[in-house]
Amino acid sequence: MEKIKSPIGRFFIHLILILFSIYSLVPFYWTFIQSFKNLKDANSRTPKFFFTPTWENYQDLWLRSVPDNGAQIAFFVLLAVVILVCMLLFAEYIPIPTGVIYLFVTLGFIALLAGIPRFVETAKFYDYFINTLIVTVGTVVVSISIGSLAAYSLARYSGILGVVVLVAALGFRALPRLAFVLPYYWIGSATNLLDTHLLIILTLVAVNQPFTIWMLRSFFMEIPKDLEESAMIDGANRLTAFFRVIIPIMWPGIISTALFSLLLAYNEFLLVRILAQTNWTLPVAISRFTGGEDPRHLTLAAASAVSATVPIILVILFFQKNLVKGLAAGAVKG
């Protein structure tokens, strides 16, 4: 595709992109300002863009009661989050192995999330948030672990059986969600796993695994076979060459695939709604506020939607460099 050199053509292309960006951002912006309105402003006949913001919606969503020292607790929680995020952003500049820093930050976030209910009385929405983290992280870890090994094998295997497996995976990916819900609901009933994180993770892995295998295979196909063959000549076996030679090169592709798997698991509604009665995730929890007749649900739905969106935005912003590298590597044949 040739670059457009005409100033008029470039003007119209940029204008279309700007209008499309505005069209995409306006709904989120409206939801964002709705989450800071009181009931009177949120239910006003004429849309209000200028109002006195309030934190009551977020307090009612996340807390059962506001403690007397709530400001101090919020300050220390925010300070801990800022410190941990800064450690992630500037890990390469800290004279400590990056693996140690990532492990410390992970343990820090786990300790922070586990410790918050000990100092404040959290509402049910906080439990839904923790459920979402457990289900999403579990799904991504299992999907990427299995998908990496399967995709690498299919990328290096040239027999007809590999084509059959890929076509079968594509066929499973095309199945509707209900095709997975009913068998796993029966398995959960038979094994008393209904309403557990394990059953939801296994179901989401089954749904997302074909996509993971196909995407990772496209990245593995771009890596020359000579790399692992050279490692095996030097004494490494196939598995050692895979972990020490191929995985470091594949890291952007793995992160890209993990982000897509994360989005699929994080936003899943139907499977979680059927397989869980109490251990809901955020998409199911938000539906509690979108269909009610209580007028207060309007502002709570907006606050819950913003609360569910912010973590995803932060993750995408943090991994955007790896995401671009991974997508570019998978899109170029070399």
LINHUCOR-V362087 format. One record per pair of residues at least 12 apart in sequence whose ideal C-beta (glycine too) atoms are under 8 Angstrom apart, sorted by the first residue. I is the first residue (numbers start at 0). J is the second residue. D is the distance in whole Angstrom. If there is no record, write none. Layout:
BEGIN
i = <I:I>
j = <J:J>
d = <D:D>
END
This chain:
BEGIN
i = <27:30:30:30:31:31:32:32:33:33:33:34:34:34:34:34:34:34:35:35:35:35:35:36:36:36:36:36:37:37:37:37:37:38:38:38:38:41:41:41:42:42:56:56:56:56:57:57:59:59:60:60:60:60:60:60:61:61:61:61:61:62:62:62:62:63:63:63:64:66:66:66:69:72:72:76:76:79:79:80:83:83:83:83:84:86:86:86:87:87:87:87:88:112:112:123:124:124:124:127:127:127:127:127:128:128:130:130:130:130:131:131:131:131:133:134:134:134:134:134:134:134:135:135:135:135:137:137:138:138:138:138:138:138:138:139:139:139:139:141:141:142:142:142:142:142:142:142:143:143:143:143:143:143:145:145:145:146:146:146:146:146:147:147:147:147:148:149:149:149:150:150:150:150:150:150:150:150:151:151:151:151:153:153:153:154:154:154:154:155:155:165:165:165:168:168:168:168:169:169:171:171:172:172:172:176:176:176:177:179:179:179:179:180:180:180:180:180:183:183:183:183:183:183:184:184:186:187:193:193:193:194:194:194:194:194:195:195:196:198:199:199:199:199:199:199:202:202:203:203:203:203:206:206:206:207:207:207:210:210:210:211:211:214:214:214:214:214:215:215:215:215:217:218:218:218:218:218:218:218:219:219:221:221:221:221:221:222:222:222:226:226:226:226:227:227:227:227:230:230:250:251:251:251:251:251:252:252:252:253:254:254:254:254:255:255:255:255:255:255:256:258:258:258:258:261:261:262:265:265:265:265:266:267:267:268:268:268:271:272:281:281:281:282:284:285:285:285:285:288:288>
j = <308:301:304:305:301:305:48:50:297:298:301:56:57:298:301:302:304:305:50:52:53:54:56:50:52:53:56:298:50:51:53:55:298:294:295:297:298:297:298:301:294:297:298:299:301:302:302:306:122:299:122:124:299:302:303:306:121:122:124:125:306:119:120:121:122:120:121:122:120:118:119:120:119:118:119:111:115:107:111:111:104:107:108:111:313:100:103:104:100:101:104:317:317:129:132:284:284:303:306:279:280:281:283:284:281:306:196:278:279:280:265:280:281:307:196:196:199:200:203:264:271:280:261:264:265:280:196:200:200:203:204:207:260:261:264:257:260:261:264:200:204:203:204:207:208:211:257:260:211:215:253:256:257:260:204:208:211:208:211:212:215:256:215:246:249:253:241:208:212:215:211:212:213:214:215:216:218:219:215:219:241:245:165:212:216:216:219:220:222:219:224:212:213:216:208:209:212:213:209:213:205:209:209:210:213:206:269:270:269:202:205:206:270:202:269:270:273:274:198:201:202:205:270:274:273:274:198:274:274:275:276:274:275:276:277:278:275:278:278:274:270:271:274:275:278:280:270:274:263:264:267:270:263:267:270:260:263:264:259:260:263:256:260:252:255:256:259:329:249:252:253:256:329:249:252:253:256:325:328:329:245:249:328:329:331:332:333:245:248:249:240:244:245:248:240:241:244:245:243:244:321:321:322:324:325:328:325:328:329:325:318:321:322:325:321:322:324:325:326:329:325:314:315:318:322:311:314:311:280:281:282:311:282:280:282:282:283:286:283:286:303:306:307:307:303:300:303:304:307:300:303>
d = <7:5:5:6:8:6:7:8:7:6:4:6:7:6:4:4:8:5:8:4:6:8:7:6:8:7:8:6:8:8:6:7:7:6:6:8:7:5:5:8:6:7:5:6:7:4:5:7:7:7:7:5:6:5:6:7:6:6:6:6:8:6:7:6:6:4:7:5:5:7:6:8:7:5:6:7:7:7:6:7:5:5:6:8:8:6:7:5:8:7:6:7:7:6:7:8:6:7:8:5:6:6:8:4:6:8:7:5:6:5:7:4:5:8:5:6:5:6:7:6:7:6:6:5:5:8:7:4:5:4:6:7:7:8:4:5:5:5:7:6:5:8:5:5:6:5:8:5:7:8:6:7:5:7:7:6:8:6:3:5:5:7:6:8:8:7:8:8:5:8:7:5:8:8:4:4:8:5:8:5:6:7:6:7:5:5:4:5:8:8:7:8:7:7:7:4:5:7:6:7:8:5:4:6:8:7:5:6:8:6:6:6:7:8:7:6:5:7:7:7:5:7:8:7:6:6:7:6:7:8:7:7:5:5:6:5:8:7:6:6:7:6:6:6:8:8:5:6:7:5:6:7:8:8:7:5:5:7:7:7:7:6:6:8:8:5:7:7:8:7:7:5:5:6:3:8:8:7:6:5:7:7:6:7:8:7:6:6:6:7:8:5:7:7:4:7:6:6:7:5:7:5:8:4:4:6:5:6:6:8:6:4:7:6:7:5:8:3:6:7:7:7:7:6:6:8:7:7:8:8:8:6:6:7:7:4:6:7:5:8:7:8:4:7:7:6:5:6:6:4:6>
END
